[in-house]
Amino acid sequence: MDGLRAKISTESETHATMARHPVYQRVKEALRQRILAGEYVVRDIPGERRLATETGVSYMTARKAVGELIDEQVLARRPNGTLAVHPAFSESHASATAALLIPAFPSPHLARCRIEIERLAREHRVRMRTVEYAFWYDSIIPEALEGADGLLIIPSTEDVPDHLIKAFAAPPNRVAFFDADMTSRGLTSVHLFDPSHFRLLFDHLRDGGFESISCLNTQGHNDEILSRIACWKQWGEETGTGGTLYDHEVEPYGDPLVHAHGAVLAMLDRGDTLPEAMVCTTYPAAVGAVRALHDRGIIVGRDIAVAAFNIEHPARYATPSITGLEFPDLAPLLGGVFEWFTSEQNGPRAGRLIVPDEPSLFVGESTMQASSSASRSS
């Protein structure tokens, strides 16, 4: 009898709990979390029928959840019947909404940029939604431009079409490019490295005794890559330390690391003269080059110096560790952009270039021993 009473008591408690937390409450919470995560920055909130399908409940359950969210001023119904986030809810949880457009390409560098940008957006009370795009004519781009207060774009290696440039620059749109300089086209740009910063890397190699410094590129020819190559050429002409340009442009969305590995292997197998030092336009190109040199028994840091214009986090832990400019602190770079997204009276004006004040150079094993050998021989 005691066991039966215990079973009845347990079942009663379960039913009471379910009564306190009916199914529609779970739908309400799911929809609220989607809103807070910025899921509806670039796309519309689904209607009750679609919401019911997405959450696996009945239409009436979804309708009840939506009705309560409207009563609580989390949602609002437009005159045409579609749903939107209520202005009062938006204002209480975020100062602005923004979309981060990022190329649909797996990359540790892009992943780190995304994490840092999303973190800083939260600190500035900007509801950020990250969206991947596959090409510039992707329909998600105009949707993001229309749906968000501000747009932060990491460009792919393909040229941005003129019609998008005009749309991005047209008032009242607030669009900023990240890790690229688009100021010549009237767009605010957050540039991780000023071209003058790379002289710190070149000077380090020259001061190490290298009389010739070559350049390897396997990235697509966007404005940033062409600027880096031009910077290397100019510095070589000024100092008399210019070497050979190994330019092996990868196709859009191709892997520059794999391309660099194959290009350097081909160079070595042809019997081309090994340069004293080689600066790679990107970190993946440096990784591919280092592996190819290792595959042919050439010791990086002793037989040749290899560096990258800028490095990524794993560079410190690679064997050998790779020399290059370090990833800058994004807080002082993005603060003004997020303020601009929040209020047109604050933050950067259109067409402004935002760059770090000072670069930081990490000197890895990929240049130290070779640099010492070059100094002794000179």
C-alpha positions in Angstrom: 0.0 0.0 0.0 2.8 2.4 0.9 4.5 1.6 -2.5 1.2 2.4 -4.3 0.8 5.7 -2.4 4.4 6.6 -3.3 3.8 5.8 -7.0 0.6 7.9 -7.0 2.4 10.7 -5.3 5.2 10.6 -7.8 2.8 10.6 -10.8 0.9 13.5 -9.2 4.1 15.5 -8.9 5.0 14.8 -12.5 1.6 15.9 -13.8 1.8 19.0 -11.6 5.2 19.8 -13.0 3.9 19.4 -16.5 1.0 21.6 -15.7 3.3 24.3 -14.4 5.4 24.1 -17.6 3.0 23.4 -20.5 4.3 22.8 -24.0 3.6 26.3 -25.2 5.9 27.7 -22.6 8.8 25.7 -24.2 7.9 27.2 -27.5 7.9 30.7 -26.0 11.3 30.2 -24.5 12.8 28.8 -27.7 11.5 31.8 -29.7 12.8 34.2 -27.0 16.3 32.6 -27.1 16.3 32.8 -30.9 15.6 36.5 -30.7 18.3 37.1 -28.2 20.8 35.1 -30.3 20.0 37.5 -33.2 18.6 34.8 -35.4 16.0 37.1 -36.8 18.4 40.0 -37.6 18.6 38.8 -41.2 15.4 36.8 -41.7 11.8 37.1 -40.7 10.2 35.5 -37.7 8.2 32.5 -38.9 4.4 32.5 -38.7 2.5 30.2 -36.3 2.2 27.4 -38.8 5.8 27.3 -39.7 6.8 27.7 -36.0 4.6 24.8 -35.1 6.4 22.6 -37.7 9.9 23.8 -36.6 9.1 23.0 -32.9 7.0 19.9 -33.3 3.9 21.2 -31.7 0.3 21.9 -32.9 -0.7 25.1 -34.6 -2.9 26.1 -31.6 0.1 25.6 -29.2 2.3 27.8 -31.4 -0.5 30.4 -31.6 -0.8 30.5 -27.9 3.0 30.9 -27.4 3.0 33.7 -30.0 0.0 35.4 -28.4 1.6 35.5 -25.0 4.8 36.9 -26.5 2.8 39.6 -28.1 1.1 40.4 -24.8 4.5 40.6 -23.1 5.8 43.0 -25.8 8.4 40.5 -27.0 6.8 40.2 -30.4 4.7 42.6 -32.4 2.4 41.9 -35.4 2.8 44.0 -38.4 -0.2 45.4 -40.4 0.3 42.6 -43.0 0.1 39.9 -40.3 3.8 39.0 -40.1 5.7 39.0 -36.9 8.5 41.2 -35.7 10.5 41.8 -32.6 8.8 44.4 -30.4 10.7 47.7 -30.3 10.5 47.8 -26.5 12.1 44.3 -26.2 14.8 45.3 -28.7 15.7 48.5 -26.8 15.8 46.7 -23.5 18.2 44.0 -24.6 20.4 45.6 -27.3 21.3 49.1 -28.5 21.4 47.9 -32.2 21.3 44.8 -34.4 24.2 43.9 -36.7 25.1 41.2 -39.1 28.6 39.8 -39.6 29.0 38.5 -43.2 31.9 36.0 -43.4 33.1 33.9 -46.4 31.9 30.2 -46.3 35.4 28.9 -46.0 36.9 26.9 -43.1 39.8 29.0 -41.7 41.3 29.4 -38.2 41.8 33.1 -38.9 38.2 33.6 -39.8 37.1 31.6 -36.8 39.2 33.8 -34.5 37.9 37.0 -36.1 34.3 35.7 -35.6 34.8 34.9 -31.9 36.4 38.2 -31.1 33.9 40.3 -33.1 30.9 38.5 -31.5 32.4 39.0 -28.0 32.9 42.7 -28.5 29.5 43.1 -30.0 28.0 41.7 -26.8 30.0 44.1 -24.7 28.6 47.0 -26.7 25.0 45.6 -26.4 24.9 45.0 -30.2 22.9 41.9 -31.1 25.2 40.3 -33.7 24.2 37.5 -36.1 26.9 35.8 -38.1 26.0 34.7 -41.6 28.2 32.8 -44.1 28.0 33.8 -47.8 29.2 31.7 -50.7 29.5 34.4 -53.3 28.7 38.1 -53.7 25.4 37.5 -55.4 24.2 35.4 -52.5 20.7 36.5 -51.5 21.7 36.6 -47.8 23.7 39.8 -48.5 20.8 42.2 -49.4 18.7 40.5 -46.7 21.3 41.3 -44.1 21.7 44.9 -45.4 17.9 45.5 -45.1 17.4 43.7 -41.8 20.2 44.9 -39.6 21.2 48.3 -38.2 24.8 47.7 -39.3 26.7 45.4 -41.4 30.3 44.2 -40.8 31.8 42.3 -43.8 34.9 40.1 -44.1 35.4 40.0 -47.8 36.3 37.0 -49.9 39.1 37.0 -52.5 36.6 37.8 -55.2 36.1 41.5 -56.3 33.0 43.1 -54.8 30.5 44.0 -57.6 29.9 47.7 -58.2 26.2 47.4 -57.5 26.9 46.1 -54.0 29.5 48.9 -53.4 26.9 51.5 -54.3 24.3 49.8 -52.0 26.8 49.6 -49.1 27.8 53.2 -49.4 24.2 54.6 -49.9 22.8 56.4 -46.8 21.4 55.5 -44.3 23.2 52.1 -44.6 26.0 51.6 -42.1 28.5 49.1 -43.5 32.1 48.5 -42.5 34.6 46.1 -44.0 36.9 44.1 -41.7 40.4 43.0 -42.5 40.4 45.0 -45.7 40.9 48.6 -46.9 37.8 49.7 -48.9 38.2 53.4 -48.2 39.0 54.2 -51.8 35.4 53.1 -52.6 33.9 55.2 -49.8 33.5 52.5 -47.2 34.6 52.5 -43.6 37.2 49.8 -43.1 38.8 48.1 -40.1 42.3 47.1 -41.3 44.3 44.8 -39.0 47.6 46.0 -40.4 48.7 49.2 -41.9 51.0 48.7 -44.9 53.7 50.5 -43.0 53.5 47.9 -40.2 55.1 45.2 -42.4 58.3 47.2 -42.5 58.9 46.0 -38.9 59.0 42.4 -40.2 61.2 43.3 -43.2 63.6 45.3 -41.0 63.9 42.3 -38.7 65.0 40.1 -41.5 67.4 42.7 -42.9 68.9 43.3 -39.5 69.5 39.6 -39.2 71.9 39.8 -42.1 69.7 38.7 -45.1 70.7 40.4 -48.3 67.8 39.0 -50.3 64.2 38.5 -49.2 61.8 36.7 -51.5 58.0 36.7 -51.3 55.5 33.8 -51.7 51.8 34.3 -52.3 49.2 31.6 -52.8 46.2 33.7 -52.0 43.7 35.2 -54.5 44.5 38.6 -55.8 42.3 40.9 -53.6 43.2 44.4 -52.7 44.9 43.3 -49.4 47.2 40.8 -51.0 48.1 43.1 -53.9 48.9 45.8 -51.3 51.2 43.4 -49.3 53.1 42.4 -52.5 53.4 46.1 -53.4 54.7 46.9 -49.9 57.3 44.1 -50.2 58.4 45.3 -53.6 58.7 48.9 -52.5 60.7 48.0 -49.4 63.1 45.8 -51.5 63.7 48.6 -53.9 64.4 51.1 -51.2 66.8 48.8 -49.3 68.3 46.8 -52.2 67.2 43.5 -50.6 64.4 42.5 -53.0 64.3 38.9 -54.1 62.0 36.8 -56.2 58.2 37.0 -56.2 56.7 33.5 -56.2 53.1 34.3 -57.1 50.8 31.2 -57.3 47.3 32.6 -57.0 44.7 30.1 -55.8 41.2 30.0 -57.3 38.4 31.6 -55.2 37.7 29.5 -52.0 40.7 27.3 -52.8 43.1 26.3 -50.0 46.2 28.6 -49.9 48.0 26.2 -47.6 47.7 23.2 -49.9 48.5 25.4 -52.9 51.7 26.7 -51.2 52.8 23.2 -50.3 52.5 22.1 -53.9 54.1 25.2 -55.3 57.1 25.0 -53.1 57.5 21.3 -53.8 57.4 22.0 -57.5 60.0 24.8 -57.1 62.4 22.5 -55.2 61.9 19.5 -57.6 62.8 21.8 -60.5 66.1 22.6 -58.8 65.3 26.3 -58.4 67.8 28.2 -56.3 66.7 28.3 -52.6 66.2 31.9 -51.4 67.9 33.0 -48.2 64.6 34.2 -46.7 61.0 34.1 -47.8 58.1 36.1 -46.5 54.6 34.7 -47.2 51.7 36.9 -47.7 49.5 34.8 -45.4 50.1 32.4 -42.5 48.5 29.4 -44.4 51.0 30.0 -47.2 53.9 29.9 -44.7 52.6 26.6 -43.1 52.4 25.0 -46.6 55.9 26.3 -47.5 57.4 25.0 -44.2 55.9 21.6 -44.8 57.2 21.4 -48.3 60.7 22.4 -47.3 60.6 19.8 -44.5 59.5 17.1 -47.0 62.6 17.7 -49.0 65.0 17.7 -46.0 65.5 21.5 -45.8 65.5 22.7 -42.2 63.6 25.9 -41.8 65.4 28.3 -39.4 68.8 26.9 -40.4 68.9 26.5 -44.2 66.2 29.2 -44.9 64.2 31.7 -43.0 60.4 31.7 -43.5 58.1 34.3 -42.1 54.5 35.4 -42.7 53.2 39.0 -43.0 50.9 38.1 -40.1 50.5 35.0 -38.1 47.6 33.1 -36.5 47.4 31.7 -33.0 48.9 28.2 -33.8 52.1 29.9 -35.1 53.6 30.0 -31.6 53.1 26.3 -31.2 54.2 25.1 -34.6 57.6 23.3 -35.2 59.3 25.6 -35.9 57.3 28.5 -34.5 56.7 31.0 -37.3 57.7 34.7 -37.3 55.2 37.4 -38.2 53.0 40.3 -37.0 50.6 39.3 -34.3 46.8 39.5 -34.3 46.0 43.0 -32.9 43.6 43.9 -30.1 40.2 44.4 -31.7 38.6 46.4 -28.9 39.9 49.8 -29.9 39.3 49.1 -33.6 35.7 47.9 -33.3 34.4 50.1 -30.5 33.8 53.1 -32.8 32.1 50.9 -35.4 29.6 49.5 -32.9 28.9 53.0 -31.6 28.3 54.0 -35.2 25.8 51.1 -35.7 24.0 52.3 -32.5 23.9 56.0 -33.4 24.7 57.9 -36.5 26.0 60.8 -34.4 28.8 58.7 -32.9 31.6 56.5 -34.3 33.4 56.6 -37.6 32.2 58.6 -40.5 31.8 56.8 -43.9 35.0 56.1 -45.6 37.2 56.2 -42.5 40.2 53.8 -42.2 40.7 52.3 -38.7 44.1 50.6 -38.0 46.1 49.7 -34.9 48.5 52.3 -33.6 51.4 50.0 -33.2 52.2 46.5 -34.6 53.6 43.7 -32.6 56.2 41.3 -34.1 56.5 37.7 -32.9 59.9 36.3 -33.6 59.7 32.6 -34.0 62.2 29.8 -34.6 61.5 29.9 -38.4 63.9 32.9 -38.7 66.1 33.0 -35.6 68.7 30.4 -36.4 68.9 31.3 -40.1 69.2 34.9 -39.1 72.1 34.1 -36.8 73.8 32.1 -39.6 73.3 34.9 -42.1 74.8 37.4 -39.6 77.9 35.2 -39.0 78.5 34.7 -42.7 78.2 38.4 -43.4 
